[in-house]
């Protein structure tokens, strides 16, 4: 493959990384330690002496979701590997596709800092040989290709961080004991012709995640985030849909993730395999170029 094709491949991988980064992937709730209920080791909610009917309903929905996702196995998972195909869209038209493999590893964070510090590392690798990747650490992200490593712009990393912190699976796994988290039932609704229970989750920074849980399976079907561009202050509504749940290692996880922004589909991930607790190590998050990387500036001589 020539340098031009390589450059296009690298650009395409970064495009997929941006979409997937503001995904996947992830999450649900955290509670005030002094004024809100405390979660037992099983993930069950212990209710305080005073509680509204809305609070009680929301907390029951959350208890049910944790149990449906795998209970203690979900709450204690240490890593995850998703393998499949990723698609990006522009103006509702397919603009790119690639083989994707996403490595996720959870990191310990103090309960009073789970809303500020990112407690996860992620490697989004693309292509059969995984020779293009974007690596997200706690405080920065890096694109790694055969040409070398390049820092992801801060504004793009900040968007990834905000989306991750507010994702339903991440909240459920990492933010259960966070001070200042509140949640409220918004009653029942219908999503894709299916009955759902709707819960608003709001943290101490007033960041809201609205989650739609299937009334029968108790699993998250959809989440909605609203955010404003820091420069233009334009509002953006981002909806992520979760479908085709499958059980692996005792944990239920969606095999299909679709993201829409302001009503337009922008990203879709179809997983062929999702496995948990595989002992993902630090080397997966090394930002050094691949060992087999082609030296910069070298060109194959024409005969």
Residue, then its C-alpha position, 0 to 999 in steps of 0.5 A: x500500500x502506498x503512502x497516500x493510501x496509508x494516509x487515507x487509512x490513518x485518517x479514516x481510523x481517526x474518524x472512527x475513533x472519534x465516533x466510537x470514543x464518544x461511545x461506547x462505550x456504558x452506565x448509570x448512577x451514583x448516590x450521595x453518601x449522607x443524604x442518599x441511599x448507600x449501595x450494599x456490596x451486591x449493588x442493591x439500594x438501601x433506602x433512607x428513612x425519607x424517600x419520595x415515590x419517584x425516588x423509590x421507583x427510580x431506585x428499583x429500576x436501577x436495582x433491577x438493571x444491575x441484576x439483569x446486567x450480571x449483578x456482582x459480576x458486572x459491578x466487579x468486571x475489570x476489563x472488556x474486549x469487543x470485536x466487530x465492525x464499525x460504521x460511520x455516517x454523514x448526512x445519514x449516508x455511510x461514509x466509512x467502515x472498518x474492522x474494530x477491536x476495543x480494549x477497555x480496562x477499569x481503573x480504581x478511583x476514589x468515590x469522591x472523585x469519580x465524577x472528575x477523574x476518568x476511571x477507564x483506559x481504552x484502546x480502539x484498534x482498527x484493521x485486521x492487523x490492528x495497525x491503527x489505533x486511538x488510545x485513551x488514558x485518564x488525562x489524554x488520548x493519542x492516535x497511533x499509526x505506522x507513521x508514529x504517535x500524535x496527540x488527540x486535540x484536547x477538545x476532542x478528548x474532553x468530549x470523549x471524557x464527558x460522554x464516558x462519565x455520563x454513559x449509563x454502563x460507566x455510571x453503573x460500574x464506576x459511580x454508584x457511591x459518588x457524593x451528590x448523585x441524584x436520580x428520579x423516575x420520569x414514568x413509563x414510555x415507549x421506545x421502538x414500540x417497546x415499553x420502557x421505564x425512564x430515569x433521569x440521573x443528575x450528578x453534582x455538576x448538574x450533568x443529566x443522563x436520561x436512560x430508558x430501561x426495557x420493562x421486561x428485560x430490565x436492561x438499558x435500551x437507550x440513553x440521551x445526553x444534552x451538551x453545548x459546544x464550548x465555543x458556539x454554545x449550540x445545543x446538541x442532543x445525543x442519543x445512543x441505542x443498545x440492542x442485541x444483548x448477549x451473555x458472556x462470562x455471566x455479564x449481559x452486554x449489547x452487541x449493537x450500539x447506534x449513536x445519533x446526534x441531533x436526529x442524524x445517525x453518526x456511528x454504529x458498532x456491530x460486535x461479533x464477540x464481547x468477552x470480560x476479565x481477560x487480564x488486559x495488561x498495560x501494554x495494550x495502552x502503550x502509545x508507541x508505534x507498532x514494532x512492525x511500523x514502516x519507518x517514516x519517509x521510506x519508500x519502495x523503489x520502483x523497478 
